[in-house]
Every structure is written in structure tokens, then in C-alpha cells.
Amino acid sequence: MSAGQSREDRAATLTALLREVQVAEYWQPHEPTGYIATAVRRWTTSDRRIKPGRRTPENRVRDLLRGLREAQGANLLHEEPGWLEHLADRFGAALLEADAAPDESGGRHG
């Protein structure tokens, strides 16, 4: 992804990426759009919640998991134990890889 992409373009790129993870994992949640929207929003705004000295990949994935849990609210009781952690790990890995990928000009971005 290009660092110069608009927030909407970045969100669309991340949404497509997470849908690919969904298909590859044979993920069948009852409403995947909510999970994906939450993941994209949390990922693109994590710098607001994580202090500069603590912005590690692990902390970003932890923040993603926290956001997914908050979004689930009472519905979290209906999920399999560990499932949301697995989802956050898979989404986090895909999002970290996308962030690290060279952009179209051949440079790297953050």
C-alpha cells in the first residue's frame, strides 16, 4: 500500500486484504463486514491509542484484539473460546504484511 493513499483507499485495500484472509481461512462468521470494518478502523487509527515508544507489531495486534472484543460486546459470549484471538492474529499478520510491502514506486512505508 502506498503511504500516500487516501484513508478511503487504504480502508478499501485493507478490506479486500481481510476478505482474502477470510476466504483462505474458510472463515464463516455470521456477519463478516462488522469484523472487517472494525479491524480496518482500529488498524488505521492505532497511533492515536498507542504511545510512540510502544508502537510495536505486537501492541498493534493487541489493540486490534481489544477493538474486536469491544465491538462484539455481549455477543462475545457466543463465540468459540480463542476464536477472536485467532482472528486478530490472522488479521494482524495480513495487515502488518501489507504495511511492510513496497509501494508502487519501489520505496517502503511505515
C-alpha positions as CSV (number, residue, x, y, z in Angstrom):
1,M,0.0,0.0,0.0
2,S,1.2,3.5,-0.7
3,A,1.7,5.8,2.2
4,G,0.1,8.5,0.0
5,Q,-3.2,6.7,-0.3
6,S,-6.3,8.4,1.0
7,R,-7.9,7.0,4.1
8,E,-10.8,5.6,2.0
9,D,-8.4,4.0,-0.5
10,R,-6.4,2.5,2.4
11,A,-9.6,1.2,4.0
12,A,-10.7,-0.4,0.7
13,T,-7.3,-2.0,0.3
14,L,-7.3,-3.4,3.8
15,T,-10.9,-4.6,3.5
16,A,-10.0,-6.5,0.3
17,L,-7.0,-8.0,2.1
18,L,-9.0,-9.1,5.1
19,R,-11.7,-10.7,2.8
20,E,-8.8,-12.7,1.3
21,V,-7.9,-13.9,4.7
22,Q,-11.5,-14.8,5.3
23,V,-11.6,-16.9,2.2
24,A,-8.2,-18.5,2.8
25,E,-9.2,-19.5,6.4
26,Y,-12.7,-20.7,5.4
27,W,-14.0,-18.2,7.9
28,Q,-17.7,-18.2,8.1
29,P,-18.9,-15.7,10.8
30,H,-22.5,-14.7,10.6
31,E,-21.6,-11.1,9.6
32,P,-18.0,-10.6,8.5
33,T,-18.4,-7.0,7.4
34,G,-18.5,-5.8,11.0
35,Y,-15.3,-7.6,11.9
36,I,-13.6,-6.3,8.8
37,A,-14.8,-2.7,9.4
38,T,-13.7,-2.8,13.0
39,A,-10.3,-4.2,12.1
40,V,-9.7,-1.6,9.4
41,R,-10.8,1.3,11.7
42,R,-8.7,0.1,14.6
43,W,-5.6,-0.6,12.4
44,T,-5.7,2.8,10.7
45,T,-6.2,4.7,14.0
46,S,-3.9,2.7,16.3
47,D,-1.3,5.5,16.5
48,R,-3.9,7.5,18.5
49,R,-4.1,4.9,21.2
50,I,-0.6,3.5,21.3
51,K,2.2,5.8,22.7
52,P,5.1,6.4,20.2
53,G,7.6,4.4,22.2
54,R,5.2,1.4,22.3
55,R,4.2,1.1,18.7
56,T,5.3,-2.4,18.1
57,P,3.6,-5.0,15.8
58,E,2.6,-7.0,18.9
59,N,1.0,-3.9,20.5
60,R,-0.9,-3.1,17.3
61,V,-2.3,-6.6,17.2
62,R,-3.2,-6.4,20.9
63,D,-5.0,-3.1,20.1
64,L,-6.8,-4.8,17.2
65,L,-7.9,-7.6,19.5
66,R,-9.2,-5.1,22.1
67,G,-11.2,-3.3,19.4
68,L,-12.7,-6.6,18.1
69,R,-13.7,-7.5,21.7
70,E,-15.3,-4.1,22.3
71,A,-17.2,-4.3,19.0
72,Q,-18.5,-7.8,19.9
73,G,-19.8,-6.6,23.3
74,A,-22.3,-9.1,24.7
75,N,-22.1,-11.2,21.6
76,L,-18.6,-12.3,22.6
77,L,-20.2,-14.9,24.8
78,H,-21.5,-16.7,21.7
79,E,-18.0,-17.1,20.1
80,E,-15.7,-20.1,20.5
81,P,-13.0,-19.5,23.1
82,G,-9.9,-18.3,21.5
83,W,-11.6,-17.6,18.1
84,L,-11.4,-13.8,18.4
85,E,-7.7,-14.1,19.3
86,H,-7.1,-16.2,16.3
87,L,-8.9,-13.7,14.1
88,A,-6.9,-10.8,15.5
89,D,-3.6,-12.7,14.9
90,R,-4.6,-13.6,11.3
91,F,-5.8,-10.1,10.5
92,G,-2.8,-8.6,12.2
93,A,-0.4,-10.7,10.3
94,A,-2.0,-9.7,7.0
95,L,-2.2,-6.0,7.9
96,L,1.5,-6.0,9.0
97,E,2.5,-7.6,5.8
98,A,0.5,-5.0,3.8
99,D,2.1,-2.2,5.8
100,A,5.6,-3.6,5.1
101,A,5.0,-4.2,1.4
102,P,6.9,-1.8,-1.0
103,D,4.6,0.7,-2.6
104,E,4.3,1.1,-6.4
105,S,7.3,3.5,-6.5
106,G,9.6,0.8,-5.0
107,G,10.0,2.5,-1.7
108,R,8.9,1.3,1.7
109,H,6.5,2.9,4.0
110,G,5.5,2.7,7.7
